[in-house]
């Protein structure tokens, strides 16, 4: 099992509870490790399998998520700041400012559905690579991160199998594990200069026509869909463009973000509205058969959305356009029932990735054909300028 394999390679470190830098210059950041977002008393209910993996790790002598993150953070190199090693940490009480970083787990979604001869499982974990001021309880930088996988089995998957997937999505060093993504964000993160403007995904929604094609477990909980969409877009924008994105507020009380650090400290951070906001709406999906052979049938799965990026105070639009994106998939011949959810997810993520590429100056061919706005090139250029200034 993955959990047993990773346990063998952990190295016990100096305890981090209550240990932080005496002074916090702008270039020093204390690594606080891992936290669950929200009320600590309900973390076991809101993140059942992640919490089980977390508790399993803590049950082993000298091991925890935070210790693993602190250990791996020693390899992070960033000219903008220095991550404080555990042995250098001291009490924060005498400091005017205390910058800390933590990986916050903000969402866990697990779905298993039967499709005739097989069961399809979707596992999605969402989080924030967060830098905050422990003294003022304010968010300094936030980089959304997101990890997901699909699995197919002939029988319903056991809880142990799904827990193993969760452990991999959290801790695996290769690929897109949340721990690895968190450390990658820290390696390229910046600290804001005075006057730096902030970006936020204000709203993400799915129209009824599109929601009708989602799994029943998601149709009955549209707030989860909104959280997945907001975090997916934010994580793509953060990864591709290197842009910090304030927490969207999904799952948090208005204007605040609560979390419990692994050392037991409860922290409630202030989250203001971003200076520039994204609104995202998925309007509909489409499935078009393009070819059929003895091997299987080819389809293009399409996602249609509206993307709105604006400055709310002066009500100035930078992007306001419909977008469409298609991704190809082959359904094997003889498959009695098909699951379109994964393909529609690919179409949405493909749209977000291509849009982020456009913001970074990629070939404009896709966006000029995918967007309804006639002046989309001008809109992209205006948005690119804002995003660069927000890094």
N, C-alpha and C positions, 0 to 999 in steps of 0.2 A: 504493500500500500504506500501511496505517496507520503502520507503523514509519517509512517515509520521510517521511510528513506530520509526525509528532510531532518527528522529528529536526530539521526546519527551524525549529521554534519554540523549541528549547532555548537557554538562555543560560548561558555558562560562568560558574562561580562559583569562589570561593576554595576550594582543596582542603580537605577535612574530615579527612583522615587525621591522627590524632594530635592533633587540635585540639579541646579541650574546656574548660569553665570552670575557672578557678583555684579559685574557691570556689563551692559549690553550696548556696545558701540554698534553703529549701523552695519558694520561688516561681520558681526558675530551673531550666529543663530544657534540656539540650543535645540538639539534633536529630542523631542518629547516622545516620539515613537508612534503609537497607534491609539485610535479612539473610535468609539461608536458615536454617531450623531444622535442627538435627541436625548430623551429622558433615560438615564441609566437603568432605572427600574424596569423599563419595558424593552430593553435591548434584546433580551432573550426571546421575546415574542416577535419583535420586528425583524430580527436577523437570525432566525432559528438555527440554520445550518452553519452560518458564519460564526455564530456564538458558540456552537458545539465544537467547532474546530479550534476556536480561540481558547475555550476552557480545556480542551484536550492538551493544547500546547502548554498552558499554565500548570497543568497537573504534573508535568515532567520537571524534575529539579533543575533550577537555574535557567529555565527557558520560557520565552514569551514572545509575542509578536513584536513588542517594543524592543526587546533585546536584539532580535534578528534585524530589525530596521536600523538600529543604532550601529550594529556591526557592519551592515552593508553600506551605511552612509559614509564610512571611512574612505570609500573609494570615490566619492563624489568630489569633483573638482569644479569650482565655479569662481571666476575672478571677482564677482560682485560681492561675495561674502565668504566667511569661513564657518563651517559647521563645527560646533563645539563637541569635542570628544568627551565621553562620560567622565573620565578621570580629571578633566579640567573644570567640571561643572561645580558651582557653588550656589549658595542661597541667593534668591532674587530680591529679597526685601529692600536692600539698600539701593537698588537700581532705579533710575528714572524711567527707563524703557527696557523691556525685556522681550526681545524677538525670539519666537519659538516656531518650530515647524512640526507638523503632525500629519499623519495619514488618517483621514477621517472616512470611515465607511458610512455612506449615506443611504444606500439602497441595496436590497437583495430581492431578486425576483426569480422564482423557480416554477416552471410549468411542465407538467407531463400530460400528454394527450395520446389517445389511441387512434391509430390510422389503419384499421383493418389488421394487417399482418404484423404490425410493429408499433412500438411506443416511441414517441418523439419527446425528448426532454430539452428544455431551454433553461440555461442558467445564466443570469446576468447580475454582476456586482458593479456598484457605482460608488465613487468616492471623490474626495478632494485632496489634492496636495496643497496643504494649507500652511501659510506663514502668517502668524498673528502676533500682536503685542499683548503679552500676558498682563501688563500693567493697566493699559487703557481698555483691554478686552475688545479690541477692534481687529478686523481682518485687514492684513497688509497686502497679501497676495493669495490668490486661490486659482489653482489649475485643475479643472475637472478631469477625472480619469474614469475609464469604463472598460470592463472586460466581459466577454460573453462566449458561450459555446453551445453547440447543438449536439445531441447524442441520440442514436437510434438503437433500440434493443427489441428482441422478439417478445420479451416479457416486461412487465413493469419494473423499472429500476429500483434497487434497494436503496434505503436511506444511506447506507454505507457507501454505495457507489456515487450517489449525488454529493455526499459530504466530501468524497475524494476529489470530485470535480471542483467543489468550492475551494478546497485546500490548494489545488493547482492554480485556480484563477487568482488566488491571493498571493501565493508564495513562490511559484515557479520562476526561476531566474531567466530562463530563455523565453522569448516570445513576449506576450502582452500581459503578464501577471500584474496585479495592482501594485505589489511592492516594487517591481521593476519599473513600472510606469511612474510611480511616485519619485523614485530616485532619479530617473531620467529627467523629470520636470525640474527637480532641484538642481541638476547639473546645468540647466539653461535658464533658470529663473532669474529675474531681476528684482531689485528693490526700487520702489517708486521714487522718482524725484519730486520735489514740491510742485504741485499743480498737475501731476499726472492724472489723466482722466480714466474712468473705469468703464468696463464693458460688462453687460449682464444679459442673460436670456430671461426676459421678463415673463414671457408666456409661451407655452408650447401645447398645442391641442390637436386633436384628430376629429375631423368632421364625421357626422353619423354614417355617411356612405362608406368612409374608410374604416371606421370602427367596426362596422358590421362584418368585415372580413378578418377581424382579429380573433384569436382563441377566446372561448367563452370566459375563461378566468380573467382575461384582460377587459373584455367588453363590460363585465360587471364592476370593474374597478378602473374607470377612465383616469383617475388621478395617477395611477401607476404608469399608464401609457404616457401621460404628460411628463412625469419625472424621467422616464426612459428617453423620451424625445429630447428634452432639455439637456440632460446629461450627455446624451450621444452627440448632439450638436456642439455643446461646449467642449467636450473632450477632443473632438476632431479639430475644432478651431484652435484649441490650446496646443495640441500636438503639432499641427501643420504650420500654424502662423506664430507659435510661441507667445500667444496672447493670454494674459491672465483673465479669468472670467469669474466675476463674483458669484457666489452660490445663488441659485435661482429662487430660493425660498421654498421650493417644494419639500414638504415634510418638516418645515421649520415654522415656528411661530413668527408672525409678521415682524420683520426687522431684527430678528435674533437668530442665532444658531447655537444650540446647546450641544454639549458633548462631554463625555467623561474620559479623561486620560487613563492609561492603564495603571498609573501609580495611584489612582483613586481620586484625583482632583476633578471636581466638576467645574466646567468652564462654560460661560454663556457669552457669546460674542455678538457685537452689534453689526448688523448688515444693513447698510443704507441702499437706496436705489442707485443703480449705475448711472453714470453720466450719459452713456449711450446704450440703447436697448435693442435687443432682437426679439421679435415676435415670430413664431413659426407655426404654421398650420398645415397639416397633411389633409388635402381635400379628398383624394380618392386614389384607388389602385386600379391597375388594369393587368390582364393576363392574355397574351396573344400567342397563339400557336404559329410557329414559323416553319417547322419541318417535322416530318415523321418518318422513321425507318424501322426496321425490325429490331434494332437495338433500343430505341426509345423515341420520345417526342420532345422536340425543342420548343421552349417558350421564351418570350420576353416578358418579364415582370416589370411593370411601370409604377412609379410613384409620382404623384402630382401634388405640389405644395405651393404655399405662398410664403415668401420671406420678406420681412419688413425690418429694416434697421434704421433707427431714428434717434434724434436728440429730443427728449420730451419737454424740456423747459421752453424752448422756442418752437417746438413742433416741426423740426426740420428733418425731412426724409433724406436718407442716403441711398437706401435700397428699398424698393417697393415693387415686387414683381412676382408673377407666378413662375414656377420652375417645374420641369419634368425630367425624369431620368429613368432609363431602362437598363436592366441587367438580365443576361441570358442564363438559362438553366435547362438541364436535360433531365426529364423524368424517365427512368428505366421502363422498358416495355414489360407489361404484366403486373405492374404495381396497381393493386386494387384501389387504394386510396392515397391521395397525395396531400402533403402538408405545404401550403403556400406561405405560411407565416415567415419562415426563414428567408424565402426568396423576396418577399416584400421588405423584410428588414434589410436585405442586401441592397435593394433599390433605394431605400431611404439613406442608408449609410453611404452608398455610392454617390448620391446627390450631394451630401454634406462634404464628402472628400473632394469632389470636383469643384464645388463652390470655394472651399478653402484653398485649393490649388489656384483658382482664378484670383483670389485675394493676394496670393503670393506671386502673381505675374506669369502664370502658366499660359500656354497657348489658349487664346480666347475662343477658339472654335466651338467648344462644347457649350459655354455659357451663352454665346450669341445665338445658338440654335435652340437651347433649352429654355431660354427666358422669354417671357411675353413682352417685357418692356423694350421699346425700340431703342432707348438710350442706355441699355444695360452696360455697355463698355464704360460710359461716363459714370454710371452708378458704382461700378466695381472700383474704378480709380478713386472716387471720392471716399469709398469705404476703406480702401487700402491705406489711404493717408491717415484716417482716424485710427485704424488698428495699429499702424506703426507707431503712432504717437502714444498709444496706450500700453506699450510693452514695458 
